[in-house]
Amino acid sequence: MKKIIPIILAVFLLGACEDDLNLAPISDPGSNGFYKNADDFEQAVNGIYAAFGVQNNVDYASQYVVLDESRSDNIYTPGQAGVRDWNSINNFQNTLATLGTIRNVWNVTFNGIMRANTVLDKLAENPGAVSDAGLRTRFEAEARFLRAYFYFDLVKWFGKVPIFESFVTPTEALSIGRSSVDEVYSLIISDLNFAIDNLPQSYGGSDHGRATSIAAKGILARVYMTRSGPQLHPDGPCLGANEYGQALGLLNDIISSGKFAMLDDYADIFAYDNEGNSEIIWDFQFIGGGLGAGGYFPTEYYDEGWARINLPFAGGNPGDGSKRISDNLLNAYEAGDMRMESTFQLDYPGENGDPVDAQFFDKFMDVNKAGGDRFDWSINYPVLRYTDVLMLKAECILQGASGSQSEVDDIVNAVRSRAGLGMVSNVTLDMLLDERRKEFAGENLRWDDLVRTGKVVDVMNAWIQEEDASGKMQPVTNNFIIYPIPQDQMDVKQGLYEQNPGYL
């Protein structure tokens, strides 16, 4: 898909040109004469993927950094002034409903759903526009995969959300309330099963990066595992469904496909010149170099002071809101763990040569590959990688799915061996979570791991007691497993939505 992104950009730029060009946005169901042939529909599907790109000065992956990693025990960012959105999120404030981040996440994610629904509507209205039945079905499967992906994020972040299965106008949306979490999951599971049945296992050439049946299996496995977690919040993403067996079957399908493997060198997974390697099952695609299709998410991690010295452009987290790696996470690494060097930036020489105290993730940064500005990083964002699939399999077994302790131990020891660490035995769920924390540090999985396993409240409160020297963080309760509905959504029609408990 690397070659497709400039096409997406061109479509949107044309849609923004002079009115007399008579070009409407491709996601508008009233588009003037669009959706006439297969090329039109391919551009429209590409437009759904474009929702992962930079909008409102952040990209989609940036949402994971702020809502997931900054919420977890991997980052300590109470803030000196406390004015950054991620400070309030880190501190578990109950006033988050008015944050721009919360509003933006809701809007961007539902915008992606709207784009997917528009494609699905137009395919249904004019099936003859795509004469190749196989291609038409693939377009439908891609749109449904992406709709499911967006809804899965929404249900993890907000719990109950409105379901839109076709394009609706803003006026029509005012009559559609929030559906139960179980109802949202029903749509997600239906969409992903359709994607599994109708997407190819892989693509070649310029189509690389599109959703595959294997990616759909991996996301559906995560869905089943999340649904299976203890229901600590009545409207949270975990339902106690005990579907670890279903998840395990999907994970085993991915493993037995033979299309993926762990790389020998951990740092190679994230190398700019090694994208699409055997570890990557699905990722968000970005192109830097001033083409307008680069990513922003690496900028979410680093300190502004470091950037002024090491990068040719401004950006990064200001001194009063640094996303500092927690001491607890750093102390979790054993001596000799080879992942540390490629995961963290710890201290750096300042402008006068003196060392500057710093702790931030630099897993996705290469100063020699910086783009034209802070929105132009060319590195892809890994959504699902093979090591995650293996470790999710181990988790399913520990949660009661079929399998042996030796299988669990073998998976964990393969991960530890690559990190240069010794072998362990009789791995428990807590040990597995500790290994996952170090393996995926900075990849924004930690919060989901804690929520999915029902350990989030206990782990986070113990960590706050240990780490929060500022005293700004509030105790974590079950209410904080999900976020508040954005206040502007609450205000648009009184009584349409009920605010999630625990928030003002």
ABEGO torsion letter per residue (X at the ends): XAAAAAAAAAAAAAAABBAAAGBBBAABAABBGBGABAAAAAAAAAAAAAAABBBGGBBAAAAAAAAAAAABAABBBAEAAGABAAAAAAAGBAAAAABAAAAAAAAAAAAAAAAAAAAAAAAAABAAABABAAAAAAAAAAAAAAAAAAAAAAAAAAEBBBBBABBBBAAAAAABBBBBAAAAAAAAAAAAAAAAAABBABBBEAABGBBBAAAAAAAAAAAAAAAABBBABAABABAGAGAAAAAAAAAAAAAAAGABBBBABAAAAABAAABGBAABABBBBBBBGGAGABBAAAAAABBAAAAAAABABBEEBBAAABBBBBAAAAAABBBGBAAAAAABBBEBBBAAGBBBBBBBBAAABBAAABBABAAABABBBBABBAAAAAAAAAAAAAAGBBEBAAAAAAAAAAAAAAAGBBBBBGBBAAAAAAAAAAAABGAGAAAAAAAAAGAAAAAAAAAAAAABAAGABBBBBAAAABBBBBAAAAAABBGABBBBBGBX
